Amino acid sequence: MAYAARRVSTMTQRSDSRTRSNEEEQKKELWSSMLDGVSSGKRLPEKTLLVLGGSPETQKDFLEALQQDPSNRRRPPERSQRKKPPVANQFALGYTYQDVLDADQEDILARLSLYLLTDSSPSFAPLIKRLFTTKTLPDLAVTILLDWNEPWAWMRQLRQWIRILRSILLSLDDECKDGLEENIVEWRDKGRAGVADGPSGGADGEASLPLGPGEWDEPLGVPLCVVCQNADKIEFLEKERNWKEEDLDFVLQVLRTALLKHGASLIYTMPSSPGSLQALMHSILGIQSPLKRQTLKHNVIDRDKVLIPPNWDSWGKIRVLREGFEVESLSSAWSLEIQDPPNASADREDEATKENEFDVVDSQSVNSSGTSVVAFYEKTISGPRPTSTLLSGARTKELGSLEVESADIQAFLGEQLTRLEQLKEQDEKAKTSSSSRRNVLSAQGSSMDGGLDEKGRGVNDHIGPIQFNMGGIQVDADDMLRRIKNRDAFSTPEKERIASPVAQSEGKTENEALAAYFANLAKRGGTSAVNSPTPKSNG
């Protein structure tokens, strides 16, 4: 009986524990589902912007301008003034991110990931190819940066970037290409009924305007925006390079004609006035604030604040800017010119030889005048050119390769050893020549001082007495030297004179020495023997 009671109690405890565990699991599932729902509701939309061209400095200027909203004068709250994320764009493909805030600068609308690339070499194409996936294509846009410091290179830079993008898009798989087609259709039909308001201006169900000639002939599958920075340099170009209004209009017409074929937008910016850059980029990426509806107003009048929204431009509007511009031939030539692969070496060779050969270009990419778009543009908008084609070719050859081949270590050291031995020999030769020169000079000096000629006469005998003028009196140097020696002899101590056997043997007195001195002086001065003093004899 006792055993049966213990068995029943054990089974009861097991059933109770199972019931409690099931209830706890149900509670955990309930809470996890609720938390997942809240987190998914607050999950930020992620947008991707690929920034091509420019320099690391101009790219940072673009990022600063992208965060500025000129229409919002409100001071951002302190919590939104947190430390900015670092910008890593010095080497290869750079990256940074930005949090897009609403009009009140309080809530985050989206997280914007920015990938930065400055070098247009095709070697970097695989780095940006991974951004073109079926997941990222609906939220991806491309921006190409141009700089007013070198507007003569714009079309060449734009052509290279377009070729790189085309090569990447053509290498994608079929699934990604289907996503590109969907993007093209969606982006092409957006806002064509209300193009003044940008891509978000069209109403649902409203019939869109038909495409005009030259529009969307070469779509890239992703939204494209070209930003021309440092528009304040236009005044410098007018003063220093003698630019006219015709040149500015020509640059704008060529850019608009080329970008119209890709459905791209265009904007001029300045560091002090970014204009509608933020509104344009947010409109392209589909970022809208619920508190403020931003509109894009085109501007082709202000030469330093140009704004061409997507799906707004046309051939007719381009012709109105200045008459005589052949938009049809230029558009056809651009379609042919961007078909070539982005060959860096061929492009640089063309750049090196373009100085005097504007009409000698690719036979396929020509317009009615027989020149390519890039050559036609650079012939009209000429910039500073190299001093010679040889210098330009050497420069382009130097920049042509991204890889540098290093020499073998042993070969390098052997070459340095040879050079060191040559330098050592040169030093030894220099020392030998300097020592021989010193010996020659010393031999010459000794022969002049005490040497004798063939007849046994000294050099001083050939030169004669040395005389010089002192205070108007002609003085003999030899006589002066003799007087000094005599004075030294006379100033000898008395003990030494007494002890000197030579002086005692001569028996000469001091008066006799003075008399001899003056007699010698009189003879040299050319005086007669009558007027000369006569020495007295002791006898």
Residue, then its C-alpha position, 0 to 999 in steps of 0.5 A: m500500500a505504501y509503495a502504491a501511494r508513493r508511486v501515485s504521488t510521484m506521477t502527480q508531481r511529474s504532471d504538475s511540473r509539465t503543466r507549469s513548464n508548458e505555461e511558462e513556455q506559452k508566456k515566453e512565446l507571448w512576450s517574444s512575439m510582442l517584443d518582435g512586433v514592437s521592434s519591427g515597428k520601430r525598425l529604421p528603413e535602410k537606404t544606400l548611397l554610392v558616391l563616386g568621384g571627387s577627392p576625399e576633401t570634396q566628398k567630406d564637403f558633400l557629406e556636410a552639405l547633405q546634412q544641412d537643411p537651409s529651410n529649417r532654421r530651428r536649432p537642433p536639440e542637444r541629444s541630436q548633436r552627438k558625435k558624428p561618425p568617422v569618414a573613412n575615404q582615404f583608400a579604395l572604397g570608403y564608408t560612413y553613415q548618417d541618421v536622417l532626422d525629421a523636421d523637428q530634429e528629434d526622430i530618426l526617419a532612416r539610416l543612410s549608408l554611404y559608400l565613397l570611391t574617388d578613383s575611377s579605375p576599373s580595378f575598383a569595380p568589383l568593390i562596388k559590385r557587391l552593393f547591387t543585389t536584389k535586396t539593396l537595389p530598391d533603396l540604392a542611389v548613385t551620385i557622381l561628384l564634379d568640381w568647378n575647379e576643373p570643368w574642362a574634365w567633366m565629360r571625360q570623368l562622367r563618361q568613365w563613371i558611366r562606363i564602369l556602372r554599365s560594366i557592373l550592371l551587365s555582369l549581374d545575374d538574371e535575378c538582379k537584372d530583373g530587379l533593375e528592370e523593375n526599378i527602371v519602370e518604377w522610376r521612369d513613371k514616377g512623377r511624370a504628371g507632376v514633375a515639379d514636385g519630384p518623384s513623389g509628386g504624381a498622384d496614384g492612378e493619374a496618367s503619366l506624360p509620354l517620354g520625349p526624344g532622348e529621354w531614358d534611352e540609356p537607363l542604368g537601373v538605379p537613380l543617378c544624380v550629378v552634383c557639381q560642387n564649388a559653383d562659387k568658382i564660376e566668378f574666378l573662371e570669368k575673371e582669370r580664364n575669360w569665360k563668357e555666358e556662352d561657355l557656361d550655357f554650353v557646359l550646362q547644355v552638354l551635361r543636361t543632354a547626356l544626363l537626360k538619356h539616363g534619367a538623371s538629375l543635376i544640381y550646382t552647390m557651394p560650400s556656403s550654400p548647399g541649396s536643395l541638395q538634401a531635399l533632392m537626395h531624400s526625394i531620390l531615396g524616398i525619404q519623406s518627413p511626415l511633418k514637412r513635405q519638401t518640394l523641388k523647384h527647378n532652376v536654370i536661371d541662376r548660374d550658380k544654383v542650377l537644379i534639374p529634378p528627375n523627369w523634368d528636362s527635355w530637348g526643347k528646354i535644353r534648346v531654349l537655353r541657347e540657340g544653335f546647340e545640336v542636341e540630337s547629334l550630341s545625344s546620339a554620339w553619347s549613346l555610342e560613346i558609353q558602349d565601350p568598356p572602361n579601359a583605363s589604359a586606352d582612356r589615358e592614352d587618349e587623354a595624353t594625345k588629345e592636345n592636338e588631335f580632337d578629331v582623331v577618336d574612336s571611329q564608332s563614337v562620332n557625331s555628325s561633325g566627326t568628333s566624340v562628345v568628350a573631344f567636342y566638349e574639351k575643344t570648346i572648354s579647354g583647360p590647362r594642358p601639359t607643356s609637351t606630349l612627352l611629359s603628358g605621356a610619361r605622366t599618364k604612363e606613371l599613373g597607368s598602373l595601380e601595382v608597383e613591381s619591387a626589385d629583388i633585394q639582392a639585385f638592389l643591394g648589388e646595385q647599391l654596392t657598385r654605386l658605393e664603390q664608384l663613389k669611393e674611387q671618386d673620393e680617392k682620386a679627389k684626395t690624390s689630386s689635392s695632395s699633389r697640388r699641395n706638393v707643387l705649391s710647397a715646392q714653388g714656395s721653397s724655390m722662391d724663398g731660398g732657391l738659387d738660380e743657375k749662376g748661384r744667385g739668390v732670388n732676392d738679388h734679382i728682386g733688389p732692395i725692398q723699399f716702402n713709404m712710411g709717412g712720406i719717408q722712403v724706408d729700406a726694408d733690409d736696413m730696417l730689419r738690420r737695425i732691429k737685429n742690432r737693437d736686440a744685440f745691444s739690449t743683451p744683458e751686460k753679463e752676457r756681453i762680458a761672457s761672450p768671447v766673440a765680442q771681447s775678441e773684436g774689441k769694438t765699442e758701442n760708439e764704433a758700431l753706431a758710427a758704422y751704422f750711420a756710415n752705411l745709412a749715408k751710403r744708401g741714401g746717396t749722400s757724399a763722403v764729405n757730409s758723412p760722419t767720420p768714425k774716430s779711431n782709438g789710436 
